[in-house]
Amino acid sequence: MLISSGPVIAANIPAIAKAFPGISLTHVGLLTTIPSLFVILGVLIGNRLEQVIGKKVTILTGLGLVLIAGIFPALYHEHFSLLFVSRCLFGLGIGLFNRLIIQMISDMYRENPSKQATVIGLESAFEGLGGICLTLLVGQLLPMGWHTSFCVYGLALPVFIAFLCFIPSDRRGLNENKKQQLTTHSDHTLDKKSLQVMIGFGVLLFLIVMIFINYNIQITPLLLEQKIGNATNGSNMLAFLGLGAFIAGFSFGKIYKIFGHYIVASSMMLLGGAMLVTTVSQSIILTTFCSMVIGFSFRCIMPYLLHIFARQIARMAKLGTTIVLISYNLGATLSPYEGSLIKEMLHLSDVQDLVSSNAIIVMIISIGGFGVTAFYHKDLKEQKTKN
């Protein structure tokens, strides 16, 4: 419920800029994106911290930091520098528990891959739902003052208490018990291949996240350019992106059973196709439906990556999940520059051309994805047969 809560205060930016006229709008806008950079730092620190105090206590530390740093602007908001620091610490807190939540799911359901996929899908679903719910709450609190809306992060308190009371402590022996079963004499080869796959997926996810977040940014200008909607319709599109993501997370277990390892390539093809339709659509209903499909497609990719990496031996699982989260947050942070770069390279002037270009890029990558997936899994099967 808290992982995607960083950008929910985006609606506050005009009011915060008005409260701090001496601060540039660019710096004020960083309040919504700077947490993503510190999430990366939190993930790296969390990797070390869990070895000292354990996964559960590290997660609780992150939740406590999110609670304190999250509601700080509601209690004290006289100095912009302190507000900025609180947002940095907020991102750091999320980074501490972001990866470890997936790792604890992996530990608890390692013996049941189907259940593991379902629970990782639920985590993804509630991540999207949390973003939607907190955005709506911010909208309700905003008329009472921009600083009051930061009270939404008080949700971290019941989450902290629930996690403390109901989530079991680390099952440290589980990875070690399973290690012997998962390890063979060819581990070095498999680890090398796994590392190559992880890096490849990390680069792929970075590109997809940049294009997906850029669509979020461009959807309102696209509607205005096509003269089929306004800012309110653009806001609704973002809500339907979240709805599509929520549906994908809830049904991920079943989707994974149907598409298997081709889920990433299939999702990218669907995502690119839906984006392309929005550029030629003259109906707000059709564009809304496409936005839901885009959110659905995107949220099929993340749980898959987290699930397959969680199935690796403990060392590779930790590295894979870290790569996924760093790639995701880097892509989200740099997404505005992706649009500028594509415009520059292809000499584009219209939003419609930018979105359609991104859609075609995604579809081309997906075609390559089908081929790479088929080749890799055929090669892996042959290796296992020989061994």
N, C-alpha and C positions, 0 to 999 in steps of 0.2 A: 504493500500500500504506500510505501514511502520512497521506493527506489527511483520512481520517475517524477518525484514531487518538486525537483529543482526548478523547472521552468514555469510552474503554475502561478508564480507571482508576476508573470510577464505583463498582465493587465495593469499592474501597479506602476510600470515604468513612467508613463506621462505624469502621474501624480508625484512620484519621487523626484523626477526632473524639475517639476515646479517647486518642490520643497527645497531643492538644492540648486538654485539658479546659477551658482558659480561653478558647478560641475558639468562637463560636457555630456551631451546626450549619449555619446559612444560609451563613456565610462559608466554611466547609469545603466545602459543596456547590458553591460558586462555582468550585472547582478544576476541575470538569468542564465548566462553561459559559463561564468567562472567556476561554478560548482563542478561542471563536467571535467575540468582540468584537475581539480583536487580530488575527484573520484579516482582518477588514475593513480595519484600519489597514495590515496588511502588503500587501494588494492595492493600496491607494492608493500606498504607498511604492514598491512594485514597479513601478508604472506609470512612475514617474520614474527609478528606479534602472536599469531596463533600457536607457534611452536613453543612460546613461553607460557601463555596463559590459557591456551585451548581455544577451540572454535566458538563455543557458546559464550564465554566471557568476552572474547573479542567482538562478537556480534552485539552483545549488550553494551559494550563500551561505545561502539559506533552509534547505537540507538540513543544512548545518553547524550552523545555529542550532537546528534541531529536535533534532539529535543531542546537542549540549551541554546545552541547556535541558531536553531530555527525560530524560536520565539523571542530571541534577544531583541530584534528590531521593534517588536511590539512593546517591549518594556523600556528600551532606551534607543532613541532615534535622533539624537541631536547632532551627531557627527557622522558624516558620510564614510570616513575612513573606518570607523568601528563597524558600520553597517556592511562595508565591503569585506572586512576580516571575518565577520560572522558568516557570510555566505561562503567564504573559503573553507572555514571550519565545518560548515554544513556539508559541503561536498566531500570533505575528508571523512566525516562520519559515515556517509553513505558508502564510500569506498571500502571502509573497514568491514562492512557486513555484506556488500554486494556479492562478492565471489563466494564467501563462506556459506551463504544460504544454499547455493547450488551444491556446494561440497557436502553439506550436511544431508541434503536430500539424497545425494549419491551414496553416502555412507549408510543411511537408514534403509534404502531400497536397492542396494547393490545386488541382492539375491533375486530381485524381481524386476527385470528390465522393463517389462510392460508397465508395471506400476510406477517405476521411476520416470518413464516418459510421460505418463499421465500427470504425475505430481509436478514435474518441471513445466508442463503445459499450464497447469493451474497457477504456478508461480508467475508465469508470463501473463496469464489472463488477469490476475489481480494486480500485477504491475501496471497494466493498461487501465484497469478499473480505478486504481488509486489516483492516477493522473487525472481521470475524468472527474471523479468525486471531489478532489481537492480543488480543481479548477472552478467547479461550480460553487464550492464553499467560499473561495476567494472572491468570486463575483458577488456573493451575498454580503460579505463583510466589507468590501471595498467602499460602499457609501458611508460607512462609519469612520473612515480614515484609512489611508494606505497602510499605516503601521499596524492597524487592528487586524488586517487580513493575514498578517504573519502568525496570528494565533492558531491558524489551521495546523501548524506543525506541532501543536499540543497533542495531536493524534498519536505522536510518538510515545507518549506516556502509557496509555493502555496497551499499546503494542509491546512496549518494554516489559510491562507487568505480565502480560500473557506469555511472552517468550520465556521470561524467567520462571514462570510457574509450570508451564505445560510442555515445553520442548525439552527432550531428554538431553543429558550431558553428552559430551563427545564419546563416540564408540571407537576409542583409539585402536583397539585390537582388531577391528574389522578389516581395515586395509591390509594389516600384516597377515591376518589369517587367509585373506583371499590372494595375497601376493604370490604365494607359492603355486596356486592354481592358475593364475593368469600369466605367470612367467615361464618361458620355455628357453631352450638353448639358443633360439633365434631371436631373443629379446632385443639384442643390439640392432639387428636389421629392422625389426618391427618398430623400435623406438625411433630410428632414423627416418623411416617412412612416415611414422606418426607426426614427427616434428615437421617434416616437409608439408604434410597435409594441414597441420595447425597453422603454419605460417601462411600457406596459400589461402586458407579460409579466413585468416585474419585480414589479409590484404583485400580479399573479396568483400568481406563484411564492411570494411572501412569505406570502400567505394559505394556499396549499396546504401549504407547509412547516410553518407553525404547526399546521395541523390534523393533518398526518401525524405530526409529533413528539409532539403531544398524544395521538394514538392509542397511540404507544409508551409514553407515561407511564401511560395509563389502562387498558391491556390487562390487567394483573394485577388491579387493583381490579375490573374488569369480570368477570373469571373468578370472583373471590371472591364478588361480588354475585350472580352467576347460580348459584353453588354447583356449578360444573362443573370447577373446577380450583384449583390452588394457585400459590404463588410460583414453583415449579419449572416448572410449565406456562407461566407468564407469561414466564419466561426463554427457554423453548423457542420461544414465539411470536416473540420478538425475533430469534432465530436464523433462523426461517423467513422473517421479513421480509427479512433479509439474503440468504437463499437466493434469494428471489424477485427481489431487486434484482440479484443476480449473474446470474441467467438472463436478465433484461431487458437488462443491459449486453452480454452475450455475443451476444444475438440481435438487438440494436438495428438493425443494418444491414438485415436482412431485414424487420423490423417496419416500418421507415421506408419501404421500397419498397412495402409493402402499403397502409399507411394515409396516407402522405405527410403533408401539412400538417394532417390531421385527427387526428394521433396524440395531441395534447395533450387535445383535447376527449374523444376516445374513452378515453384513459387515466383522465381524471377521472371519467367515467361509470362505468368499471369499478371504480375506487378507491372511489367513493361507494357503489356497489352492494355491494361486498364488506364495507365497514364496516357497512352497514345489516344485512346478513345476520348479522354477528357479534353484533349486539344481540338477535337473536331465536333464535340458535343454542342448542341444548341438548346439543350434541355437541362434545367437545374436538377431535375429528378435523376436523369441519367448520370450527370456528374457526381451527384451525391452517392448513387449506387457504386460508381467507379471508385470513389474515395473509400467506401467501406471495403471494397475488394482489395484496394491497395494496402489498407491497414491490415486486412486479413492475411494477404500474401507475405507482407514484411514480417509479421509475427509468427509465421510458420518457420522462418529461417533461424531466428535466435534460439528457440527451444531445441531445435534439431542439433545445432552446434553444441549447445551445453550438454545435451543428452549423450551424444557420441563421445565427447571428450570425457564425460564422467565415467564412461565404461572402460577407460584406459586404466593402467596401473596408477597408483596414487600420485607418483611424481609427475607423470604426463598429464593426469587429470587436472592437477593444480596449474601446470603451465598452460594447458589448453584453455581453461576457464579464464585465466589471467589475460591471455592473448585476446580472447573474445571481448572481454570487458574494456580493455584498453583500446582495441580497434573501434568498438562502438562509441566510446566517449570522445575519441579523437575525431572520428567521422562527424559526430554531432557538433563538435566545437568548430570544425573547419568547413561545415556545410555551406555557409554563406559565400565562402571564397570559391567553392566549386562552381556555383552559378556564374560568378564573374569570370572565372577561367574559361569555361565553355563558351561564353559570349565573346570573349576576346579571341579565342582560337578559331571559332567558326564565323566570326563577324555577324553575330545575331543582334537584333534590336528588339524583337518582340518576345513577350513572355511565352506566347504560344510556341514559338520556334525553340525556345530554351527547354520547355517541358517535353516537347516531342523529340528533341535531340537526346535528352536524358533517357527517355523511354526506349529509343532505338538502341542506345548504348547498353541498357539493361538486357534487352532481348538478344543482342549479339552475344553478350557474356553468357546468357542462359543457354544458348545453342552450344557454345564451347563447354559449358558445364555438363550437359548431357553426355558429350563425348568423353570428357575427363572422368566422369563418374563411372561410365561403362568400362573404360580402360583400367582404372585403378582397382575396381572391385574384381574384375576378371583376373588381373595380375595377383591380387591378394589371395584369391581362391587357389590359384595355381601354386603359390608359395606354400600355403597351408597343406595342400595335397602332397607336395614333395616332402614337407616336414613330417 
